Amino acid sequence: MAPTKKISLSEEELIRKLKSQDTMAIQALYDMYSGALLGVISRVIQQTEVAEDLLQETFIKIWNSADSYDSSKGRLFTWMMNIARNLSIDKLRSKDFKNSTKNQDIENNVDFIDTQREVTFNADVLGLKEMVTALKPDLNKVLDMVYFKGYTHVEAAEELNLPLGTVKTRIRMAIMELRKHFN
């Protein structure tokens, strides 16, 4: 894929092309101002992924509302910056954004709690390794790969040359066998 050529237009030309829905204008605006607009957004929204999504939304809104730009009220960049800032503030105030920041991933919380309390999981101390090795070899192998070596179910299936369903069944059977030791 050939690199895209940077487009350089005067502000008046950009405005004219943008209002006539010329894609060259939005490309030029993106090349010229995306970094600055991302900076504006990032001051309001700290999550990189959300900020990048908002940058895209900003350019879509610029494209869709180009007719509403009035050069007598300010420069093009100021108008675009206000769009970026307003979208960011709207996102920050939105209910779904507030909820997503409250609902952190459970694994992150568990890891955080473990590091705060210096908790470590040692299967040998619990005697779990001995219980797993006492299982049938096919069940032992699957549990060892998934729970002690960090394989995913798919990776374990590929490594053992077994269907994914068989791996999952063996894990379920192994866990049922282990439960007998705790009842």
C-alpha positions as CSV (number, residue, x, y, z in Angstrom):
1,M,0.0,0.0,0.0
2,A,1.5,3.3,-1.0
3,P,1.9,6.0,1.6
4,T,-0.8,8.7,1.5
5,K,0.3,12.1,0.3
6,K,0.0,14.9,2.8
7,I,-2.5,17.5,1.6
8,S,-1.8,21.2,2.2
9,L,-4.6,23.7,1.6
10,S,-5.4,27.2,2.9
11,E,-8.1,27.5,5.6
12,E,-10.5,29.1,3.1
13,E,-9.9,26.2,0.6
14,L,-10.4,23.7,3.4
15,I,-13.7,25.3,4.5
16,R,-15.0,25.4,0.9
17,K,-14.0,21.8,0.2
18,L,-15.4,20.6,3.5
19,K,-18.7,22.4,2.9
20,S,-18.9,20.8,-0.5
21,Q,-18.3,17.3,1.1
22,D,-14.9,16.9,-0.7
23,T,-13.2,13.9,1.0
24,M,-9.8,15.6,0.4
25,A,-10.8,18.2,2.9
26,I,-11.4,15.8,5.7
27,Q,-8.2,13.9,5.0
28,A,-6.3,17.2,5.1
29,L,-8.0,18.2,8.3
30,Y,-7.1,14.8,9.8
31,D,-3.5,15.1,8.8
32,M,-3.2,18.6,10.1
33,Y,-5.2,18.5,13.3
34,S,-5.8,15.0,14.6
35,G,-2.8,15.2,17.0
36,A,-4.0,18.4,18.5
37,L,-7.6,17.3,18.7
38,L,-6.6,14.0,20.4
39,G,-4.7,16.1,22.9
40,V,-7.8,18.2,23.7
41,I,-9.9,15.0,24.1
42,S,-7.2,13.3,26.2
43,R,-7.3,16.1,28.7
44,V,-10.9,15.3,29.4
45,I,-10.9,11.5,28.8
46,Q,-7.8,9.6,30.1
47,Q,-8.6,6.2,28.6
48,T,-6.6,6.0,25.3
49,E,-9.1,3.8,23.5
50,V,-12.1,5.9,24.4
51,A,-10.2,9.1,23.4
52,E,-9.3,7.6,20.0
53,D,-12.9,6.6,19.5
54,L,-14.0,10.2,20.3
55,L,-11.4,11.5,17.9
56,Q,-13.2,9.6,15.1
57,E,-16.6,10.8,16.3
58,T,-15.2,14.3,16.2
59,F,-14.2,14.1,12.6
60,I,-17.5,12.5,11.7
61,K,-19.3,15.4,13.4
62,I,-17.1,17.9,11.6
63,W,-17.9,16.3,8.3
64,N,-21.7,16.1,9.0
65,S,-22.0,19.7,10.4
66,A,-19.5,21.5,8.1
67,D,-22.4,23.7,6.9
68,S,-22.9,25.1,10.4
69,Y,-19.3,26.5,10.5
70,D,-19.3,30.3,10.4
71,S,-15.9,31.9,9.8
72,S,-17.1,35.2,11.3
73,K,-17.4,33.5,14.7
74,G,-13.9,32.1,14.8
75,R,-11.2,30.1,13.1
76,L,-11.8,26.6,11.8
77,F,-9.5,25.0,14.3
78,T,-11.3,26.7,17.2
79,W,-14.6,25.4,15.9
80,M,-13.2,21.8,15.6
81,M,-11.6,22.1,19.0
82,N,-14.9,23.0,20.5
83,I,-16.6,20.0,18.9
84,A,-13.9,17.7,20.3
85,R,-14.1,19.2,23.7
86,N,-17.9,19.1,23.8
87,L,-18.1,15.5,22.6
88,S,-15.5,14.6,25.3
89,I,-17.5,16.4,28.1
90,D,-20.7,14.7,26.8
91,K,-19.0,11.3,27.0
92,L,-17.6,12.0,30.5
93,R,-21.1,12.9,31.7
94,S,-22.8,10.0,30.0
95,K,-24.3,7.3,32.1
96,D,-22.7,4.4,30.3
97,F,-19.2,6.0,30.7
98,K,-19.8,6.5,34.4
99,N,-20.9,2.9,34.8
100,S,-18.0,1.5,32.8
101,T,-15.5,3.3,35.0
102,K,-17.3,2.0,38.1
103,N,-17.4,-1.6,36.8
104,Q,-13.8,-2.6,36.5
105,D,-12.7,-6.0,35.3
106,I,-12.9,-8.5,38.1
107,E,-9.5,-9.9,37.2
108,N,-7.9,-6.5,37.6
109,N,-9.5,-6.2,41.0
110,V,-8.4,-9.6,42.1
111,D,-4.8,-9.0,41.0
112,F,-4.9,-5.6,42.7
113,I,-6.1,-7.1,46.0
114,D,-3.5,-9.9,45.7
115,T,-0.7,-7.5,45.2
116,Q,-1.9,-5.2,48.0
117,R,-2.1,-8.1,50.5
118,E,0.9,-9.9,49.1
119,V,-1.2,-13.0,48.4
120,T,0.3,-15.7,46.3
121,F,-1.2,-18.8,45.0
122,N,0.9,-21.8,45.5
123,A,-0.7,-25.0,44.4
124,D,2.0,-27.1,46.1
125,V,1.1,-25.7,49.5
126,L,-2.5,-26.5,49.1
127,G,-1.8,-30.0,48.0
128,L,-3.6,-29.4,44.8
129,K,-0.8,-30.6,42.6
130,E,-0.8,-34.0,44.3
131,M,-4.5,-34.3,43.8
132,V,-4.2,-33.4,40.2
133,T,-1.4,-35.9,39.6
134,A,-3.6,-38.6,41.2
135,L,-6.2,-38.1,38.5
136,K,-6.3,-40.3,35.3
137,P,-3.4,-39.2,33.0
138,D,-5.6,-37.7,30.3
139,L,-7.4,-35.5,32.9
140,N,-4.2,-34.7,34.7
141,K,-2.5,-33.5,31.5
142,V,-5.4,-31.2,30.5
143,L,-5.7,-29.6,33.9
144,D,-1.9,-29.2,34.2
145,M,-1.8,-27.4,30.9
146,V,-4.8,-25.1,31.5
147,Y,-4.5,-24.3,35.2
148,F,-0.8,-24.6,35.9
149,K,0.9,-23.8,32.6
150,G,-1.5,-21.1,31.5
151,Y,-2.7,-22.6,28.2
152,T,-6.1,-21.6,26.9
153,H,-8.6,-24.3,26.1
154,V,-7.9,-23.8,22.4
155,E,-4.1,-24.0,22.8
156,A,-4.4,-27.1,25.0
157,A,-6.6,-28.7,22.3
158,E,-4.1,-27.9,19.6
159,E,-1.1,-29.1,21.7
160,L,-2.8,-32.4,22.6
161,N,-4.3,-32.8,19.1
162,L,-7.8,-33.1,20.6
163,P,-11.1,-31.5,19.7
164,L,-11.9,-28.5,21.8
165,G,-15.0,-30.2,23.1
166,T,-13.0,-33.1,24.4
167,V,-10.6,-30.8,26.2
168,K,-13.5,-29.0,27.9
169,T,-15.2,-32.3,28.8
170,R,-12.0,-33.5,30.4
171,I,-11.6,-30.3,32.4
172,R,-15.1,-30.6,33.6
173,M,-14.6,-34.3,34.6
174,A,-11.3,-33.5,36.3
175,I,-13.0,-30.8,38.4
176,M,-15.8,-33.1,39.3
177,E,-13.2,-35.7,40.5
178,L,-11.4,-33.0,42.5
179,R,-14.6,-31.8,44.2
180,K,-15.0,-35.3,45.8
181,H,-11.9,-34.5,47.9
182,F,-13.5,-31.4,49.3
183,N,-17.1,-32.7,50.1
